[in-house]
Amino acid sequence: MDYQTLIDTLSPDIVARLRQGIETGRWPDGQPLTPEQREHSLQAVIAWEQQHLPEDQRVGFIDKGKKAKAGVSGEGDTQQLRWADQNKDGTE
């Protein structure tokens, strides 16, 4: 079976189990994932989501629209820090 056929045959339940294994480092039966298993599982989840989910529901999605808007907020939102030297007795 080639890689694309394998991805096509994955069900949402299997993808959820792979995702859980990636997140916890263990399979649902408690067995730990090897680094190689984690890497292959992550690649399979990303490939499956690419074909079956909208962009905003995929692993690693960052809503750049909201991030960009947050950075353009009003200039009055920032506070200026004032650094002051203190004497040994704690006074400025």
C-alpha positions as CSV (number, residue, x, y, z in Angstrom):
1,M,0.0,0.0,0.0
2,D,1.4,3.4,-0.9
3,Y,1.4,6.4,1.4
4,Q,-1.5,8.3,-0.4
5,T,-3.7,5.2,-0.3
6,L,-3.0,4.8,3.4
7,I,-3.9,8.5,4.0
8,D,-7.1,8.0,2.0
9,T,-8.2,5.0,4.2
10,L,-7.8,6.8,7.5
11,S,-11.0,7.4,9.4
12,P,-11.7,10.5,11.6
13,D,-11.5,8.1,14.6
14,I,-8.1,6.8,13.7
15,V,-6.9,10.4,13.1
16,A,-8.2,11.4,16.5
17,R,-6.2,8.5,18.1
18,L,-3.1,9.4,16.2
19,R,-3.5,13.0,17.4
20,Q,-4.0,11.9,21.0
21,G,-0.8,9.8,20.7
22,I,1.1,12.8,19.4
23,E,-0.2,15.0,22.2
24,T,0.4,12.6,25.1
25,G,3.3,10.6,23.8
26,R,1.4,7.4,24.4
27,W,-1.0,5.2,22.4
28,P,-4.6,4.8,23.8
29,D,-3.5,1.4,25.4
30,G,-0.7,3.2,27.3
31,Q,2.3,2.1,25.3
32,P,4.8,5.0,24.7
33,L,5.3,6.2,21.1
34,T,8.8,6.0,19.7
35,P,10.2,9.2,18.2
36,E,9.8,7.6,14.8
37,Q,6.2,6.7,15.5
38,R,5.4,10.2,16.6
39,E,7.0,11.7,13.5
40,H,5.1,9.4,11.1
41,S,1.9,10.0,13.0
42,L,2.3,13.7,12.8
43,Q,2.9,13.5,9.0
44,A,-0.2,11.3,8.6
45,V,-2.4,13.7,10.6
46,I,-1.1,16.7,8.7
47,A,-1.7,15.0,5.3
48,W,-5.1,13.7,6.2
49,E,-6.2,17.2,7.5
50,Q,-4.9,18.8,4.3
51,Q,-7.4,16.7,2.4
52,H,-10.4,16.6,4.7
53,L,-10.5,19.7,6.9
54,P,-10.8,23.4,6.2
55,E,-7.6,25.4,6.8
56,D,-8.8,26.9,10.1
57,Q,-9.3,23.5,11.7
58,R,-5.9,22.0,10.8
59,V,-3.0,21.4,13.1
60,G,-0.8,24.5,13.5
61,F,-3.3,27.0,12.1
62,I,-2.7,30.6,13.1
63,D,-5.4,33.1,12.2
64,K,-3.2,35.8,10.8
65,G,-6.2,38.1,10.2
66,K,-6.9,38.4,13.9
67,K,-3.2,38.6,14.8
68,A,-2.7,41.4,12.3
69,K,-5.7,43.3,13.6
70,A,-4.5,42.9,17.2
71,G,-1.1,44.5,16.3
72,V,-2.8,47.5,14.8
73,S,-4.8,48.5,17.8
74,G,-4.8,52.0,19.1
75,E,-1.5,53.6,20.0
76,G,-2.8,54.5,23.5
77,D,-2.7,50.9,24.5
78,T,1.0,50.9,25.3
79,Q,2.6,52.1,28.5
80,Q,6.0,53.5,28.8
81,L,8.4,52.1,31.3
82,R,10.6,54.4,33.3
83,W,13.9,53.1,34.5
84,A,15.3,54.7,37.6
85,D,18.6,54.3,39.4
86,Q,18.2,53.6,43.0
87,N,20.6,54.5,45.7
88,K,21.8,51.9,48.2
89,D,19.2,53.2,50.7
90,G,16.4,52.4,48.2
91,T,15.7,56.1,47.1
92,E,15.9,57.4,43.6
